[in-house]
């Protein structure tokens, strides 16, 4: 089926974005001649990126998830392909509700009627990994019931082996394919999927967010029903509210859009830079605004983790950029080991200035921190920086957060709204005193 789909979408016969060896192109022509002969002689109207997106979508859930992962690497696959892959959606056909009920009964050793007094037949969401039903427990609690797709783990393991095989073969036949680092991308994808395929880990992530924000009234994390959590089933509190993108309804409920944008910016900064543990799948369906104005995050299947070194380094780099201190930008990269020891820091700082000035020079409301990070990663890679997947996930999330802010109010910059909090955090964590205290703690702990 894989080879047949390659021919259908003309990915080997017309691959204008990638230089393909003669041998591979010849094999592609043979496959196309056997399965879709007319496609061999008709030049596709669609771009390579769009055809690749359609190809992955047609192959099914695992490949859709893979495409979503790859879309976070425009530095490797190119901006045109990445933009198309971002359009891959998790809105897939639902699996049978009878199967969902059977899985619930099997996991808890009880008939569904002993657990729920109500269970909606039609799922409220059907994604590539799982689907969600609304229900009501016997005690009256309204809940969301997340259920893994049947055989998803088995199919995933099989597809990963096949993807690794394709990557190895392609690396030998496609010119300069090593630049795409296919095996590395697959490894990152595999790690992410292993987390998503065990709903106990998602529950533990939600629990950690609850603890991290226990003193913050601006955010609300759904309650986990731990007695109804297994590897395949996750039951959480049902959240009533308004989608973050439904600005009309938010205004109808007298909710201040600028206030919501500021809350989301601070919540994100707290996650990434205070805790080093952030929600990395902030699409509209996962952010709900309660009528009280609280921001509720749901679906913790994808999370980002930053070490203290990484989160302090990125924060200091951004601080230095915003203050146009490009020598400090270079020094931080050198100090934390993002660039090799033999890097010419004067030259590196000049490159940083070249990409930052067009961005920093804009009006405050138009400055994009995510764009700044994206430009920075391209430079550091040219200077020999090893790929840092955790930082790319951070950049991807910042792109989404900025997009949310612009949707709420195009005239507002979220980072500007969060500036008082950021300055307070910077004094506490980036001041000379803070650095001395951290260094003393390090020496004491290593005595």
N, C-alpha and C positions, 0 to 999 in steps of 0.2 A: 504493500500500500504506500509506503514511504516513497519508493522510487516512482510509482505511478503518479503521486501527487507532485513530485518534482517536475515530471513531464507536463502535467496539466497546467502548472503555474509557470512553466518555462524558466525555471531558476538556473538551469545549467546551460541551456541553449542561448538564452539572452540575459547575461549577467553583466550589465554595463558597469556595475559598481566594483566588481572584483575581477582581477586578472586570473583566469582559469587556465590550467595547463591544457595542451592539445589532447592529451590522453583522456582527461576527465570530460572535456567538452565532447569528444568523440563518443564516449560512453553515454553521455547525456543525449546525444543525437540518436543513438541506437534505441535507448529506452523510449524516447519520444516517438520514434518511427513505429515502434511496436504498440505503444499504448495510445498516443495522441498524434498521429501522423500529420494532421493539418497544422498543428502548433509548430511544426518544424519549419514551416515556410511562411508563417504569419508573424510579423513583428508585433509584440504585445503593445497595447496602448497604455497600459498601466506601468508605473515606475517599478523598479526592482524592490524597493522598500514596501510598496503596497502589495505586490505579489507575494513577497515573503510573509507578510502579515496574514494574508488570506490563506496561505499554505499552512501556517501554524494553527490558525483557527480551525481549519478543516480537519487537521489531524487529531484535535481533541484536547482535553483538560491539561495533561502534563505539558504538552507543547505550547499551549497558551501561557501557562505559568512560566515556562522557560523563556518565551518571547518577552513577557513582562520583565523578567530579571535582566535579560540582555538589553532591554531598552534603557536601562540605567547607565549603560556604558557607551555614550556617544563618542567618547575619546577613542574607543576601540573599533566601533562598527560604523562610525560616521553619523553626522547629524540627521541626514535625510532618512536613513533606515531607522534610527532611534525614534524619530518623531512618528513614523508610521507604526512602529511596534507599540508605542505608548497607547495607541487606540485600541489595543486588544482588550476585550471586555470579559469579565467573569460571568456575564449573564448567559448561562447555558441552560439547556432543557433540564428540568428537574427529574430525579429518579422517582420511582413509584413510592407513594406514601405508605403503601403496605410494607414495602421493604424497610422504610424508615421505622415503622412501628415494630417490625420484627427485630431490627437491630436494637431498639430500646429495650424490648422484653428480654432479648438475649444477654445484653450487657448488665441488666440489673436483676435478672432472674425473677421478674414479676410481670404479669400482664399489664399492658399500658393503662388499663382502667384503674389499677391500684396506685398509679403514680399521678396521673392527670385526670381531672374531672372534665377538662376541655382540651382538645388537641386539633388545631386547624389542619384540614386536609391539604390545602394548597400552601406550599412554602412561600414565605415572604421574600426569600432570596435563594438563588441557586448558582453557586460559584464553581470554580474548577476543582476545588478540593472538597467542599462540603455544601450542604444546604441547610437553611434555617426555617423552622416552623414556630409559630406562636402557640402558646399553650397556657393552661392554668393548672397549678398543682392542687392536690386534694385539700391542702390547707388554705387555698384561695389566692396564693401568690401568682401574679402574672409573670410568665417567663418566656425567654427565647431558648429554643432547643436546637443546638447545632449538631449535625450528624455527618460524619465522613461519608463520602461516596463509596458504594460497594467496590471492593477489590482495588481501591485507589492505591494503597501501599504496594500491593503486588504489581500492579500496572506501572507504578512509578519506578520500582526497582528494575523492572524489565526495560523500560524506556531509557533509564539512565545508562544502563549497559550499552544499549544501542546507540545512544548519543555519544558516548565515549568512543565507540567503534567508529562512528562517522567522523568524529573529530580527528582521530588518529589517521584515518585514511585520507581525509581531506587535507590534513597538514602535509602529507607527502605529495599530493597531486596539485594543490592550488598554490600558485606563486605568492610568496610573501604572506602566507596565512598565519605565520607565527606572530605577526603584529596583532592579530585578533585575539591571541591567547585563548583559544577555544576551550582547552582543557581546564584552564583557570576559571573561566566563566561557568563551565559545567560544575566545577567543584563548589563554587559559591552558591550556585543554584541548588545543588544537592544538599548542602548544609542548611539552607533556608527551608527546603522542602521537608527535611527530616524533622525540623521544629514544627512545621505546620501539620504534619501527619500524626502528631501526638497531642490531642486536645488537653491533656493534663498539663503540658508545658504552656499552652495558651492561658489556662487557668492560673498557673503560677505567675505568669507575666502580669495578668490583671491584678493579682494579689499584691505584687510588688509595687505596681503603680498606686494602688490604694494606700499602701503604707507610706510611699514617698510623698503623697499629697494629703496625708491625714489632717494637716493643719491648714489646708487651702480650700476655702469655700467656693472658689471660682470653677472648680472641676469636680465632676461626679463620675465615679467608676461603678459600673453595675455590680451588684452583689453576686458572688459565685455561690451556687448551691453545691458545696463540696461533696455531699452524699450522692450527688447525681453527676459526677464527673468520672469519665473513664478515658481510655485512649481514643475511643471512637465517638463519645458523646460528651457534650458540654452544655449544662443548663445554667443560665444566668438570668438575673432580673431583667424583665422587659422594660425598656425605656421609652416613655412617651415624650415626644418633642418635635422639633422642626429641623429639617435638614439645613445644614450650614449654607447651602446654596440657594435656599428658598427665601431670598431677600424680601420679596413681597409679603410673605406670611410673617417673617420676623418683624417687619414694620407694623403690620396689622396688629401684632401682639405687643406693641409699644416697646420693642427691644431696640436698644441703641446699637447700630451697626459698628460705629467706631469703637465703642466699649467692647463689643464682642471680638473685634479684630485685635485690640490691645490684649485682651485676656488670652487669646490663642497664641499670640507672640510670646507672652510671658510664660505660658504653660509649656510651649515648645522649648524655650531657653532653659527653663527649670529642668525639663527632662534631659536635654542634651548636655548642658554645661554644668548644672548643679549635680545631677544624679548620674549622668553618663549612661542613661537607659531610656530610650525614646521609642515612641510609637512610630513605626516606619511604613505605615500603610494608610496614610491620612487622606483617602479619597472621600468624596462627599457623603457616601453611605455610612462612613464610620465616625462622623462627627454630628452629634445631635445637640441642638440648643434647647434646653428645658425652658418652660415658660417663666421660670424664676430668673433666667439669665445665666444659669450654670451651663458650662460646657461639658457634655458627656461624651467620652470616647468609648467606642466598642470595637470588637474584633481585634484581638491582640496576637494574631497569627504571625505577623512579621514585626520584629522589634530590632532596634539597633543598640549596640553596646559599645561605649567608648571608654577606654582606660582613662585614668586621671591624667596621664601624660598627654594623650590625644586631645581630650576636651580642653585642657588648659592651653595647649599649644595652638589649637584652632582659634580659641577665644582671643589669645594674645596676637595671633596673626591678623585676625579681623580688626582688633583694636588698633594695631599698627597701621593697617591699610586705611582705616577711616581717619587716622591722624597723619596720613601721607608719610609715614616713617618707614620707607622701603628698606633701609639698612636693618631695622629691627625685624622686618619680615624675613629677610635673608638669614639673620642671626638665629631666629627661632627655628627655622628649617634645619639649620646646621646643628643647633644644640640638641634637638630631639631626634636627629638621625634620619630626617626625611630625605635629605640629599647626601651624596657621598662626601667623605672628608676632604677630598681633593677639589671640591667645587669652588670655582672662582666666585666668591660672594659679591664682589663689586659688580661683576657682569650679571649675576643672578638678580641683584637688587634693581639693576637697570631694566631687565626684562619685566620684573614685577611692576615697575613704574609705567612701562609701556602699556601693559594691559589694564592697569588700575586707573590711570588718569582719565581715560574716556568715560569710566563708570563713576568714579568719585567726583568728577567735575560736574556731574548732573545735579539738578535740584534734588534736595533730600528725598522728596517723595518718589523720585524716579530711580533712586539707587537700588540695584538688585544685588543683595549679598550672595544669592545662589549663583548668579551670573559671574560674580567676582570669583567665587570658589571654583567654578567650572573652568574659567580662564587660568586660574592659578594651577589647577591640577594638570592642565595641558603643558604648562611651562615646566613644572617640576618633573613631569615624565620625560621631557626633553633633556633635563639635566640629570637624569639617571635615578629619579625617585622610584622606588619599588611600588607596585600597585598596593593601595591601602583600601580594601573593600569597605571597611567600616566608615571611612571618610566619604566615599562615593555614595553610600547609603544616606549619610548625613546630608550631602549636597542634594540628592534626589528629594529628600523630605523637605528641605528648605525651599526647593522649587515649588512644591505643592503648597507649603504654608504661605509663601508669597502670593501664589495664585489665589488662595482663599481670601487673603487680605484685599487683593484687587477686585475680586468678585463682590466682596462686601461694600467696598468703597474705592473706586479707581483713583481718587484724589488722596488717599491715605497710604502712608508707608508704615508697615507694621513695626519695623525696627525702630522708627522714630517714636512711635507710640510707646514702645517698650524701653526707650532710652533711659528713663529714671531708674528702672530696675537694673538695666545693663550696667550703668555707671556704679550703682551700689555694689553689684556683684564684682565688677572690675576692681574696685577699691579693696574689697575683701579678699580677692583671689589673685590679682595681678600686681598689687603694690609691692614695693621692695620689702616691706615688713612681712607680707604674706609669704613671699618667696624665701625669706630668711627662716621663718617659722617652719615651712615645709622642709627646707634643707636640714634644719636641726632635728626635726622628727625623723628624717631619713637616716641621719647619722646615728641617732639614739637607737633606732630599731635595728641597726646593723652592728651594734657594739657586741 
